Amino acid sequence: MLTTDDHRRDSAGLRYVYPVVSRRAGGVSIGINLNVNNACNWACLYCQVYDLTRGGPPPIDLDRLESELAGFLQDAIHGDFMQRAVPMEARRMMDIAFSGNGEPTSAPEFAEAVGRVAKVMQDFGLVGQLPVRLITNGSLLHRPEVVEGIRLIGELAGEVWFKLDRARAAEILEINGVPLLPEKAVANLACCSALAPTWVQTCWFALDGKEPDASARAAYCALLAPLAGQLAGIHLYGLARPSLQPAAGRLSRLPAERLMCFAEEVKEKTGIRVLVSP
């Protein structure tokens, strides 16, 4: 049986398609893993990918991706997958999510992959019924194929979950392992939200036993406040599964009440709605 603690990419025995029970999605999320080589252009301290390396994915076999998704949907909708592998309380399909073991938009075939997913969804009558989500660090919106892929997701009535864990350059470097200016992150976020409904996804935790302080919280609110009218909301979440990175021992989960307090602060200072997954 799948659980919220088991997000193995090979659970269905497929290369690109993997089902998980997602606590944030609220049921079965059908993952699309384009980064089958465990390579990413970021190196987040809390990442749960084993043997994570820097880089992008190998060439995508689009025909195989399409075939795997069609076969899995056939089993999930018309077969016994839900009864066989999913706890009773989670037996509902919630989305098809470009996520996986690295940054999905780093694949040059990203827009084509979204198009193949759209074709399969049309074949199964799922367009408008099952959302397509992209879980991204948002760093590659300067690429035309990324813009095109996100535009297609918007046309499918899908949405983007855009990573923004901290709001100051030094904190972004420490948490996400990239020298990224906050202004650039926000510019990419604004661009993304103009193409498809966009949620910010923020992982909030203690580092070396210290919770982000008042100045870090204020910087976060100040960075996002100007986009209040453009964003669908914020997913604020805590550490659910252990990090598989060298810094794992430095990370600790915050109590649910601390996340709720921060969520209230964000809502008060920005006007943006916040959903919390402790």
Steps between C-alpha positions, in 0.01 A plus 500: 500500500619850418526746788581870535844390623575292189577709192717248317523580128502131403187395689314415177800346324503777239772739383318832493165447675465440872199524734524640852253576776552873542413671828489839326295382201271296728496170308687323220734722303625351174859618479693562180873463570708645218819503711557125507874552557445677837646824363381849590626854450434570871620315810245563777608392846171316563487313166384139530666380179769236553838565336395846378738653247522834320385519141204427276321187378596269215295519178132423561338210316171678433334194345579294809375778729170513311464121501578470871249766597226347285566155645501626855176697456339191351592303813402781738164575338390164360723257688559416867793730576312706759379193690835327469739780592322796661351533852122532491498860624726613211338318208451800276719644226593859581738608226771419249812670632828577326728447798750222562871483569611842378377817332252388231532814291870427447402245233522659152193289412295645786237672284470190278457285810214721618346465154522120518334501842224724360442250215462207740265701719286581198488130409372419850262797521693650790564853372323732739438208738852428627743791544855497372751643746859603459718496811796721417774718641408755232858575406477428127221728384743673264476192277228515229413131543435555870271795432318296234461200732356712781267673253370156396448408865292817539292401198437161664357681804806386691724685740860551607651447844798736502773449760599800713639388834670819616512865392861612547791405276716352777214282624415383147863405447509307826163324467477443124868498405475768230620862476158645416397862549155527662398760241568246224294235677208741532528606135481134397207448736313794346567364150381154601179627661412682178514167312317269742349514851799489733549402862818575690630192682713567806674243719534645852726330752768554759865500394761416761221514757397855408167597351507779237504823699277808483714668237485193275122487537467872428717472189286214373180699546646814344619307194161342430264780599518680160376181329196454724256560215677260264559188709255218568649463847786354702559138598694519827627159601734335746740208477300182442772253401871492581743688279744278311759776465822544702342781704212281623622510860478880505126502425214460743125515468312789656189443712174547311410800711814683386404450136147619576636813670717579199206439266292752693784751481527452124126541447492813715797666329438398139130421462593170332319187611720231654441126523705318763627140489701444820 
